Every structure is written in structure tokens, then in C-alpha cells.
Amino acid sequence: MSFDFDQVIARSGTASVKHDGRAEYFGTSDVLPLWVADMDFAAPEAVTKALIQRAEHPVYGYSFYPESLYDSLITWMKKRHGWTVQQDWIVMAPGVVTSLFATVMAFTEQGDGVIVQPPVYSPFFSAVTTNQRRLIENPLLLEDGVYRIDYKHLERCAAEGAKLLLLCSPHNPVGRVWNKIELEQLLDISRRYDLTILSDEIHADLVYPGEQHTTLAMLANNNDKIITALAPSKTFNIPGLGLSALIVSSPAQRVALKQVFNTLHLSNSNPFSIAAFEAAYCSGEAWLDELLIYLRNNRDFVSDYLIKYLPTIRLIQPQGTYLLWLDCRNLRMSDLQLCQFFVQQAKVGMNPGNSFGTGGSGFMRLNIASPRHVIAEALTRIASLPKTY
């Protein structure tokens, strides 16, 4: 590989949530941090160079979005996903989580039903509940080691008067990459019940070799109400720079979203975010291609290790993301005991499954976007513990 993903980069002392936030989250800093969904790899060199070049200009004033920024996203989506995006469809946003909240505010009223599909990233819940909307859960089904959408139950949820569905595609934390048939079934239900769908596709570029992400909006017709959330943040490890995009083909929906952003007076035109966004999409492809191979090998390393040395822990085989969903139910521990086992005894810091809502109890989320020897050390620590379970 021409990019060194085995390089150890010291992140302590950089105000890193993942590293410097360990003590607050786990009660100790003496754990390997394999939790927060960012990578321990250096961002593409082109991104760093763009940031340095921008920093060398000593005035950091208000910025607007240049044509070149829109072009970078449009070109990327066409080349990587086969989707032709028009510039006027793009609504820039401070981040995908902010976009979740803005979408709930723009397209529902207090008391309206919003569907989420747990276990799922926790802001999907808070975007609903903190805005006084009615949370409707459509839990995913785990069948023979594969998560699937429960369409019969989804239809009942839609019939309860839901206005909006928050879709995670690819799914965090279970790693599913929804296929065309699954998404078409989803669209069919949304049409019958006039649902708006926010498709969070922040992990769309992080799909393992041999798998294929399908953009929901590419399957839609002109009457479908689809909003697609995208960002280079997960793809190129620049989440702290916080710039994302919403792709919205409906003029009325664009107006509604912009009104929410304007009401909150959200400023997202950071000159460094703009520089990194454009550089990543224009020059990060070779880096990403090698990253995906490295992540696949990390995934396979974990899978093989668990089978050989930790058979009581089962990997839910992911098709995308760098987040592994570990089924620890055979350890026969409560969620509190699981956390104590991994944090206090193994000294490995992961996200507890119950933080992802219904269906998460007994699971843990492992971030494998670290040098392989760090992942190996975490597994060795777990395997070396006395077999008291």
C-alpha cells in the first residue's frame, strides 16, 4: 500500500473525544479507545495540504460556498455512485446530525410520528424526542446472523399516522448495506402512506469490496419525498470539520429546510471546512480505495480471531462501515456486567449495545478504524481474561 494505515498517530492532548474523553466516558483513561466513530488514520495528504494552504492566508473571514465545492460533490457522486446530482438540489449543512434534527423540524409538527429502526445511532432518537415528536420504533429483525427490515411492522407503523422515516443507509451499528429490492419495498410503503424519508448515507463510501451501496433517491420517482444526507467526514476522517450536504430535488422541501437553518441562524461556512470538503472529494479517491482494503482486512482479522479464540462472541458480518456489531449474548451478562467486563477487566473501550436502543442489549460496537496491531491488542486482552463466563 502507498498509504501507511499501520502508522501510530498520538492523539492524546488534541482534545480528541475518542482519546482524551476516555476518562469521562469510561471512568478511566486506561482503555484502548475503540468507540467514537472516527478513524485513527491520517486524513488524505491532499486534505492536510489544503488546510495548510488556507491557514497560510492570515485572514479567516466569512466565506461562501464556491462553485468548485459543489462541483467536487457532484463529480464524486457521479463517479462513485452513478448519481447525477444537480447543483440546485444541494443544501449545505453543518453536519448530518444537525440535518436529522432540521428534517424533523421542517417536515413534522409536535406530536407527529417519526419512525426509526433500532438498534440505531442514538441521535436518531433524540432528533425525535427533543423536538416533542412521537417516536415510533420499527425494530430490525436479526435472522440467521443478518439484519433485515420488518416490512409488515413498518407498514403498521406508517399506518399510525407517521409523517417521517429516518433511514440509516448503510446502517450504523449493524453494518447492513440495504440492497435495491429492500429499498424498493421501503419506497412502496412510503408512497402508500405519504411518508417523507431522510436517508442518512454518511457511510455510503465505506462499503467493503464486493458490496454495493444503492442510493435511495436513485430509485425514487418525482413524487417521492426523499432527502439524502451526505458528507466527506466519515469517508476521509474529517468529522471534526463538520460540513455536510443535503440532496433535495423538491424545491418546496429545500425551502422548508433552509427556513429551519435560517431560523436557527446556523453558520456552516467555515473556510477550513470548505477547503477540506473540496480537497477530499477531488483528491481522496486513491486513499479511500486503499483504506477500504485495509478495513476489510481488519474486519476479516477480527472475524477469524473470534472464531478461533473467542467463539462465545459472534460477529454480525458487516457489509459496510468500520463499525463491528458484536453479539455478546452468549457471555450471559447484563449490559452493566458487559461494560464492566470489557472496560474494567479487558481495558477495551467500546460502545455498549443498549445505547443504540431496542435490540441492542447484549451487543457491543467495536471501531476497527485503527492500526491492526491495536485491534489485535484489544482482542488479545479480551481472550487472555480468565474464562469465568
C-alpha positions in Angstrom: 0.0 0.0 0.0 1.2 3.5 -0.7 -0.7 4.8 2.4 0.5 3.7 5.9 -2.5 2.8 7.9 -0.3 0.9 10.3 1.2 4.2 11.5 0.6 5.1 15.1 -0.5 8.7 15.5 -0.6 10.0 19.1 -4.0 11.7 19.5 -3.9 12.4 23.2 -3.7 16.0 24.1 -5.6 17.1 20.9 -9.0 17.5 22.7 -10.0 14.2 21.0 -13.3 12.9 22.2 -12.2 9.4 21.4 -8.9 9.6 23.2 -9.0 12.5 25.7 -12.6 11.8 26.5 -12.0 8.3 27.7 -11.8 9.1 31.4 -15.2 10.9 31.4 -17.0 8.3 29.4 -15.5 5.1 30.8 -14.4 6.3 34.2 -10.7 5.6 33.3 -8.3 6.6 30.6 -6.6 3.1 30.9 -8.6 1.6 28.0 -7.9 1.1 24.3 -10.3 3.6 22.7 -12.3 1.7 20.1 -15.5 3.6 20.5 -16.2 7.0 18.9 -16.8 6.7 15.1 -13.7 8.5 13.8 -10.6 6.9 12.5 -7.1 6.8 14.0 -5.6 7.2 10.5 -4.2 10.4 9.0 -6.6 12.1 6.6 -5.6 12.1 2.9 -2.5 14.2 2.3 -4.4 16.4 -0.1 -6.7 17.5 2.7 -3.9 18.4 5.0 -2.2 20.4 2.3 -5.4 22.3 1.5 -5.8 23.1 5.2 -2.2 24.3 5.5 -2.5 26.4 2.3 -5.7 28.0 3.7 -4.1 28.6 7.1 -1.2 30.4 5.5 -3.6 33.1 4.4 -3.8 35.1 7.6 -7.4 36.3 7.3 -10.1 33.8 8.3 -13.2 35.8 7.5 -16.8 34.8 6.5 -16.9 32.5 3.5 -19.4 31.4 0.9 -19.6 28.1 -1.0 -17.7 28.4 -4.2 -18.8 26.7 -7.4 -15.8 24.4 -7.1 -17.1 22.9 -3.9 -20.4 22.0 -5.5 -18.6 20.6 -8.5 -16.4 18.4 -6.2 -19.5 16.7 -4.7 -21.4 16.4 -8.0 -18.4 14.8 -9.7 -17.8 12.4 -6.7 -21.4 11.2 -6.6 -21.5 10.6 -10.4 -18.2 8.7 -10.4 -18.6 6.7 -7.2 -22.4 6.1 -7.1 -23.6 6.8 -10.7 -26.0 9.5 -9.4 -26.3 12.7 -11.4 -26.9 15.5 -8.8 -27.9 19.0 -9.9 -26.3 21.9 -8.1 -29.6 23.5 -7.1 -30.6 20.3 -5.3 -27.7 20.8 -2.8 -28.4 22.3 0.6 -25.2 22.7 2.6 -25.5 21.9 6.3 -23.2 22.0 9.4 -23.4 18.2 9.8 -25.5 15.1 9.3 -26.7 15.0 12.9 -27.8 18.7 12.6 -29.6 17.6 9.4 -31.5 14.9 11.2 -32.9 17.5 13.7 -33.6 20.0 10.9 -35.5 17.5 8.9 -37.7 16.6 11.9 -38.4 20.2 12.5 -39.1 21.0 8.8 -41.4 18.2 7.9 -43.3 17.3 11.1 -45.2 19.1 13.9 -45.2 18.5 17.6 -46.9 15.2 18.3 -46.4 13.8 14.8 -45.0 10.3 14.4 -41.4 9.7 13.2 -40.2 6.2 12.5 -36.7 5.0 13.5 -35.3 1.5 13.0 -33.3 0.4 16.1 -30.8 -0.6 17.0 -29.5 2.6 15.6 -27.2 5.6 16.2 -28.6 7.5 19.2 -29.3 10.9 17.6 -32.0 9.2 15.5 -34.0 9.0 18.8 -33.0 12.4 20.2 -33.9 14.2 17.0 -37.4 13.0 17.5 -37.9 13.2 21.3 -36.2 16.5 22.0 -38.5 18.1 19.3 -41.6 16.7 21.0 -42.4 14.4 18.2 -43.8 10.9 18.7 -41.2 8.2 18.4 -42.3 5.1 16.5 -39.9 2.2 16.5 -39.7 -0.3 13.7 -37.0 -2.7 15.1 -34.8 -4.5 12.7 -35.0 -8.3 12.6 -31.9 -10.5 13.2 -32.4 -13.6 11.2 -29.6 -16.2 10.7 -26.9 -13.6 11.5 -28.3 -10.9 9.1 -30.4 -7.9 10.0 -33.5 -7.2 7.9 -36.3 -4.7 7.8 -39.6 -5.8 9.2 -41.8 -4.5 6.4 -45.1 -5.8 7.9 -44.4 -4.0 11.1 -43.2 -0.9 9.2 -46.5 -0.7 7.4 -48.3 -0.8 10.7 -46.0 2.0 11.9 -46.8 4.1 8.9 -50.5 3.5 9.4 -50.2 5.0 12.8 -50.0 8.4 11.2 -46.3 8.7 10.8 -45.0 11.6 8.8 -41.3 10.8 8.5 -38.9 7.9 8.4 -35.3 8.3 9.4 -33.3 5.7 7.4 -29.7 4.8 8.2 -28.1 3.5 5.0 -25.6 1.9 5.3 -26.7 1.1 8.8 -24.9 2.1 12.0 -24.3 0.0 14.1 -25.3 -3.3 12.4 -23.3 -2.7 9.2 -26.1 -3.6 6.7 -25.9 -2.2 3.2 -29.5 -2.2 2.1 -30.0 -3.7 -1.4 -32.1 -2.4 -4.3 -35.0 -4.8 -3.6 -35.1 -3.9 0.1 -35.1 -0.1 -0.7 -37.8 -0.5 -3.3 -40.0 -2.2 -0.7 -39.4 0.7 1.6 -40.3 3.2 -1.1 -43.5 1.3 -1.8 -44.7 1.7 1.8 -43.6 5.4 1.8 -45.8 6.0 -1.3 -48.8 4.4 0.1 -48.6 6.4 3.4 -47.1 9.6 2.1 -44.0 9.3 4.2 -41.0 11.6 3.9 -37.7 9.7 4.2 -34.5 11.2 5.4 -31.8 8.8 4.1 -28.6 9.2 6.2 -26.0 8.0 3.7 -22.9 9.3 5.6 -21.3 5.8 5.3 -22.2 5.3 1.7 -18.5 5.4 0.6 -17.4 3.0 3.3 -18.7 -0.2 1.7 -16.5 -3.3 1.6 -15.0 -4.5 -1.7 -17.6 -6.8 -3.3 -20.6 -4.9 -1.9 -22.6 -2.1 -3.5 -24.3 0.8 -1.9 -27.6 1.8 -3.6 -28.6 5.5 -3.2 -32.3 5.6 -2.2 -33.0 8.7 -4.2 -31.9 7.0 -7.5 -34.8 4.6 -7.1 -37.4 7.4 -6.4 -39.8 9.0 -8.8 -40.7 12.7 -8.9 -43.5 12.3 -6.3 -41.4 10.6 -3.7 -40.2 12.8 -0.7 -36.6 11.8 -0.3 -33.9 13.8 1.4 -30.3 12.4 1.2 -27.7 13.4 3.8 -24.1 13.1 2.7 -20.7 14.2 4.0 -17.0 13.5 3.4 -16.5 13.4 7.2 -16.6 9.6 7.8 -15.2 8.7 4.4 -12.0 10.8 4.8 -11.8 11.1 8.6 -12.6 14.8 8.9 -15.7 14.7 11.1 -14.3 17.5 13.3 -14.6 19.9 10.4 -18.3 19.4 10.3 -19.6 20.2 6.8 -22.2 18.1 5.1 -24.8 18.3 2.3 -28.4 17.5 1.8 -29.5 16.5 -1.6 -33.1 17.6 -2.1 -34.7 17.5 -5.5 -38.0 19.1 -4.4 -37.9 22.9 -4.4 -40.6 23.1 -1.7 -38.6 20.8 0.6 -35.4 22.8 0.0 -37.3 25.9 1.1 -38.5 24.2 4.2 -35.1 23.0 5.2 -33.5 26.4 4.6 -36.1 28.1 6.7 -35.2 25.8 9.6 -31.4 26.6 9.2 -32.2 30.3 8.9 -34.4 30.3 12.0 -31.6 28.8 14.0 -29.0 31.1 12.4 -26.7 28.2 11.8 -23.4 29.3 10.3 -21.6 26.5 8.5 -19.4 28.3 6.1 -16.1 27.7 7.9 -13.2 28.4 5.5 -11.3 25.3 6.7 -14.3 23.0 6.3 -14.8 24.3 2.7 -11.1 23.6 1.9 -11.2 20.1 3.3 -14.5 19.2 1.8 -13.4 20.1 -1.7 -9.9 18.6 -1.4 -11.2 15.3 -0.1 -13.7 14.8 -2.9 -11.3 16.0 -5.6 -8.2 14.1 -4.5 -9.0 11.5 -1.9 -10.1 8.6 -4.1 -6.9 6.6 -4.1 -6.6 6.9 -0.3 -10.1 5.7 0.1 -9.6 2.7 -2.2 -6.6 1.5 -0.1 -8.5 2.3 3.1 -11.3 0.0 2.2 -8.9 -2.9 1.6 -7.3 -2.2 5.0 -10.6 -2.1 6.8 -11.8 -5.3 5.1 -8.6 -7.0 6.3 -9.2 -5.6 9.8 -12.8 -6.9 9.7 -11.6 -10.4 8.5 -8.9 -10.4 11.1 -11.5 -9.8 13.9 -13.8 -12.4 12.4 -11.1 -15.1 12.2 -9.8 -14.3 15.7 -13.3 -14.5 17.3 -13.9 -17.9 15.7 -10.6 -19.3 16.8 -10.1 -17.7 20.3 -13.4 -16.1 21.4 -16.3 -18.3 20.0 -18.7 -17.0 22.6 -18.6 -13.6 20.9 -20.2 -13.6 17.4 -19.5 -11.0 14.8 -22.5 -9.8 12.8 -20.8 -9.7 9.5 -20.8 -6.1 8.2 -21.2 -5.1 4.5 -20.2 -1.5 5.2 -18.9 1.0 7.8 -15.8 0.5 10.0 -18.0 -0.4 13.0 -18.4 -4.0 14.0 -21.5 -5.2 15.9 -20.5 -7.9 18.3 -23.1 -10.3 19.7 -22.0 -11.0 23.3 -25.3 -12.5 24.5 -23.6 -16.0 25.0 -21.5 -14.4 27.7 -24.7 -14.3 29.7 -24.0 -11.0 31.3 -26.2 -8.0 31.9 -25.4 -4.8 29.9 -23.7 -3.4 33.0 -21.7 -6.5 33.5 -20.6 -6.4 29.9 -19.4 -2.9 30.2 -17.5 -3.8 33.4 -16.0 -6.9 31.8 -14.7 -5.0 28.7 -13.7 -1.8 30.4 -12.5 -2.8 33.9 -11.1 -6.2 33.1 -10.1 -6.2 29.5 -9.3 -2.5 29.3 -11.0 -2.2 26.0 -13.4 0.8 25.4 -16.3 0.1 23.1 -19.8 1.4 22.8 -22.4 -0.6 24.7 -25.1 -2.0 22.5 -28.0 -0.8 24.7 -27.1 2.8 23.8 -28.4 2.1 20.3 -31.9 1.3 21.7 -34.2 -1.6 21.2 -32.4 -4.8 20.2 -29.0 -3.5 21.3 -28.9 -5.3 24.7 -26.2 -7.9 24.9 -24.2 -6.3 22.0 -21.1 -4.1 21.8 -19.9 -1.8 18.9 -16.2 -2.1 18.0 -14.5 0.6 15.9 -11.9 -1.1 13.7 -10.5 2.0 12.1 -7.2 1.8 13.9 -3.9 0.2 13.1 -4.2 -3.6 13.0 -1.9 -4.2 15.9 -4.2 -2.0 18.1 -7.1 -4.2 17.1 -5.0 -7.3 17.8 -4.1 -6.0 21.2 -7.7 -5.4 22.1 -8.7 -8.9 21.2 -5.7 -10.4 23.0 -6.7 -8.5 26.2 -10.2 -10.0 26.0 -9.0 -13.5 25.2 -6.4 -13.5 28.0 -9.0 -13.0 30.7 -9.9 -16.0 32.9 -12.9 -17.8 31.4 -15.3 -17.1 34.2 -18.2 -16.7 31.8 
